[in-house]
């Protein structure tokens, strides 16, 4: 392989090495940072969904407290006056407060009054799997708690989910003893979930069970914050957040579907960077190919042809006269000086040979008469 090919091959290997190192750093250092930012965005989005649902619970908790800590309700549990339910627990209450269930229990956990209605039409409705036992057991929960504040949370209702809030029945001044508790609840129907989705601008669903996670990512980070990520889909990130019921158990999962815009843009930026480095490497190779041939190989080839011509012709008078200060110029100058030294040596040798020939000729001419004279004497 010639010098140009060797140099270009070395440069190509260096550029390939740079690309490999860049790809390694991008995939192991930079891209995980994009994924971490994406996970943080997913956490914020799923927390917003959780906060929106909790705000509905807080609103329901405030409403149930207003009804439970009300003197007419306190008196009703004692006297069971039907006029109270007709006036104060009418179908319009279901509509105004957007409730599907209103249940009133006494201090022993026995049902005093309860109805389930469609709060849109205010018509009676049957709710399959309604957790009435959980409603009744809330009285024991209040007896264990030192505070008389309402409690709220989620309850499983068959394949659906209930927003539920309960408050102990006290006087309007919040005094007792408690005569029972009131339960308000509402089904989380798809229309309401879509409303919450539009409100927080996050696409999500509720699942009774978390599906299998194909790519959980950093599981330690997920478990620390109670969030699980599924990174299997390159276009969408699934973020799972558990919802706990009134008893502290996981009742379902919020599944937020987050578009993977950050990682997609990150991958595009890294790909563009690698493509740019590759194109720049090709331009560098082209520039190196031309400049190396123009400024290095051409003088070396000229010097090589000059040496070959001198070897074949034997003419030591021709000079390169390359005016350069680099190694090639120094080599050409030294070669010219070597030729000059050889030419001087050749001229000196020729002059010496000429003198030697003259001396030999002169000696020969002197020796010839002497030989002729000695020959004549010998003959005589």
N, C-alpha and C positions, 0 to 999 in steps of 0.2 A: 504494500500500500504506500502511495506517495505521501509526502509531507502534508499536502492540502487535505487529503482524505483523513489522515490521522488527526489533524487539528479539528476538522469539522466533526469527526466522530466523537472526539473528547468533548467538544462544546455541546453536541447533541445529548450525550450522556449526562452532562451537567444540568442541562435544561430539563431533561426527563426526571433527574433526581430532585430538582427544585419543585417540579409539578407534583411528584409523589409526596414530598415533605409537606407541600401546601395542602394537598388533599388529606393527608393524615391529620394535620393540625386543624383543618376545617371540620373534619368528621368527628374528631375526638375532643376538641376544645371549643371551637366556635359554635358549631351546630347544637351541642347540648345547651349552650347558653340561650339560643333561640327557643329550644324546647322548654327550658325553664321559664322563660318569659311567657310562653304559650300556656304552660301549666298555671302560672300565676293569673293569667287572664281567665282561664277556665275556672279557677277557684273563685275569683271575684264574681264571675257570671253566675255560678251555681249558688254562691252565697246570696246574691241578689234575689234569686228565686226563693231561697229559704227565707230571706227577710220579708219578701212580699207575702208569703204564706203566713209568716208569724205576725205581720201587721194585721192580716185578716183575723187571726186568732186573738190578737190584742183588742181589736175592735169588738169582737164577739164577747171577750172577757169583760170589757167595760159595760156592754149591754146587759149581760147576765148579772153583773154586780148591781146595776141599777134596779133590776127587778127583784133580785134576791134580798137586797138590803133596803127594803121598802116596807113601811108599816102595814099597808093593806095586805101584802104577801105574808108578812109575819102573822097577821091576824087570820088570814085564810087557812093556813096550815093547822091552826088551832080550831077554828069554827067550821071549816069546810063550806063556806057560803058559796053556792053556785053562781050567785050574781057577780062575784069577783072574776071568775073565769070567763063568763059571758062578756063582761065589759073590758077586762084587762088582758085576756088571753084569746082574743078573737082572731079569726083568720087574717084580719088586716095586720096584726102584729107579725105574723109569719111573713107577710109581704114586705112590710116596712123594714124589718130587721133581716130579711133574706135568710129565713130559717126553715129547715125541714123538720126539726124536732124540738119540742119543748116538753120537758119532763120535770115534775115537781115531786120530791120525795120528803118523807118525814124523818124525824131523828133516828128511827129504827131502820131506815133504808127501804121502807115500803112505799110503793107508788101511790101518790095522792091524786095526781092528774097528769095526763100525757097525751100528746097527739103528734101525728106525722102528717105533714102537708107539703104539697108543691107550692113553693113560695111565689111562683109566677102566676099560677091559676088559682091558688089558695084552696084547691080541692084536696080532699083526703087522699093519701097515697100510702101504699104498703112498701116498706123498705126491707128487702131480703137481707138477712144476716145482721139486723140492727143489734148492736151490743148493749142490750138493756141491762144485763148483769154488770157490765162495766159502769153504766150510769149509776146503778144502785150502790156499787161499792165505793163510789166517790165520797159518800158520807163518812165512811170509816177513814178515808184518807184525810178528810178535814179534821177529824177528831185527833189524828196523830200529829197534825201540823200545829205549831204554836200560833201561826198567823191566820187571820180570817180573810186574806186576800184570795181572789179567785184563781183557779188553776185552769190551764188550757193546753191543748195538744191535739194529737191525731189519734184516731181509732180506726182499726180495720173494720170494714162493713162488707163482708163477703169479698168480692173482687174489687170493691170500691173503697174509698177513703172518706172518713168523716172529719170535719173540723168540729171540735167539741170544746166547750168551756163550761165551767161549773163554779158556783159560789155558794157559800153557806147562807142560810136564811137568817138574817139578823134584823134588828130595827134600823130605821133610817139613820140613826146615830152610830151604827156599827156595833151595837151592844147586843149581848145575848141573854140567856144561853141560846145556842143555835137550835132551831126547830126543824132542821133538815137542810136540804140543798136543792138548787135549781140547775138544770142542765139545758143548755142551748147547743144545737149542732146543725151542721149543714153538710150535705154531700158535695164532694169536690167533683163536679161534673166536667166533661170535656169543654163545654163552653166557658166555664170559669177558668179552667187551666189555660185556654187560649187567650182569655182576657189578661191573665197574669203574664203570659208569655209576651203579649204585645206591650204590656206595661213595662216590663223589665228588659224587653228587646233581647230575649234569650229563648231559643227553641229548646223545649224540654218535654219530658214525659215522666210519668210515675210508674214504677215497676214494683210488684210485690216481692220479686226476687231479683237479685243482681245476676245477670247472665255471666257466663264464663269470660274471664279476661284473657285475651290472647297475648297482649303486650302490655303488662302493667307499668312498665317504666321503672321509675325510682320508687319501689314499694315502701321503703323506709319513710320517705317524704310523704307518701300518701297516707300511711297509717298514722303518722304523727298528727296530721291535721284532720283525720277522719274522712279523707277524700281518696277515692280510687280512680285512677286514670286508665283508659284503654287506648293505647297508641297504635293499634293495629291498622286503622284506616289512615291513609296518607292525606285524605282530604278533610276529614272531620275527626275531632277529638271528643271522645265520650268521657264525661266527668260524672262520677257517681258520688252522691252525698246521702247518707242515711237520714231518715226522718224517724224520730222516736215518738212513741205513743205516751199517753198519760202515765204509764207505769215505767217509763224509761227504757222500754224494749224497742228495737228497730221494727217499725211497722211497714215501711216501704223505702224505696230509693228514689231520689231525684236524679234523673238522667238528663244532663244537659248536653246538647249536640252543638259543639263549638267548631265553626269553620277554622281550619288550620291555616289561617292567612299568614301568621307570623313565621311559622316554619317553612311554608311554601315560598314566601318572599326571601327568607334567609337562604334556602337552598338555591333559589334563582340567583341571588347575589353572589353566593359562593361559586356557582357554576359559571356565572359571568366573569368572576375574578379568575377562575382557572382557565376559561377560554381566552381571556385577555392576556394572561401570562403565556399561554401556548402560542398565541399569535405573535406576541412580542418576542418569544423565543425563536420563532421561525424568521422574523425580521432580523433578529440578531444573527442567526445562522447565515442568512443571505448577505447581510452586511459584512460578516466575518469572512465569508467565502470570497466576496469581491475585494475587500480591503487587503486580505491576506495575499490574494493573488496579485493585487496591484502593487502593494508596497513591500512585500516580502519575497514571494515566489518569483516575480518577474526579474528582479535584480539577481536572485540566486540562479535562475535559469540562464540569464545573460552571462553570469560568471561561469556557469557550467559549460555553455556553448563556447565561450572564449577559451577555456582550458582545453576542451576537445579540439578546437581549431589549432591552437598552439601545438598540441601533441601531434596532430596530423601534419601540420605544415612546417613546424620547427621554427617559425618566425617569432623571434623574441622582441620585435620592435613595436608591435601593436599593444596599446594600453587601453584599459577600461575607462579610466578617468571618471569614476562614479563619485559624485560629490555628496556624500552622506556621512552623518556622524554616528549612525547606529552600527550594530555589529556587522551588518552586510557591507556598509561603507568601509569599515575598518578592514574587513577581510579582503575587499577589492583593492584597497590601498596597499595592504601588505603584499597582495599578489603582484601588483604593479611594481612594487619595490623589489620583490623577488625576481621578477622578469628583468628589471634593470640590473640587478646583481648578476643574474645569469648571463645577460648580454655582455656586461663588462668582463665577466669571467671568460665568456666565449671569445671576445675580441682579444683579450690578453693571451688566451691560449693560441689563437691564430697568429698573433704577432710572434709569440715564442716559437711556434712551428715554422713560421717564415724565416726567423733568424736561424733556427736549427737547420733548415734546408739550405740556407745560404752558406752556413758554416760547413755543412757536409759537402756542398758543391765545391766550395773553395778548397777544402781539404782534398777532395777528389781530383781537382784540377792540378794541385801541387804534387799530388802523388803520381800522376800520369807521366811527366817528363822523367822523373827519377826512375821509374820502372823501365821506360824506354832506353835510358842510358845504361842501366845495369844489364839490360838485355843485349845491347850492342857489344859491350865489353865481353860478355860471356861468349858471344858468337865468334869474336875475333880471337 
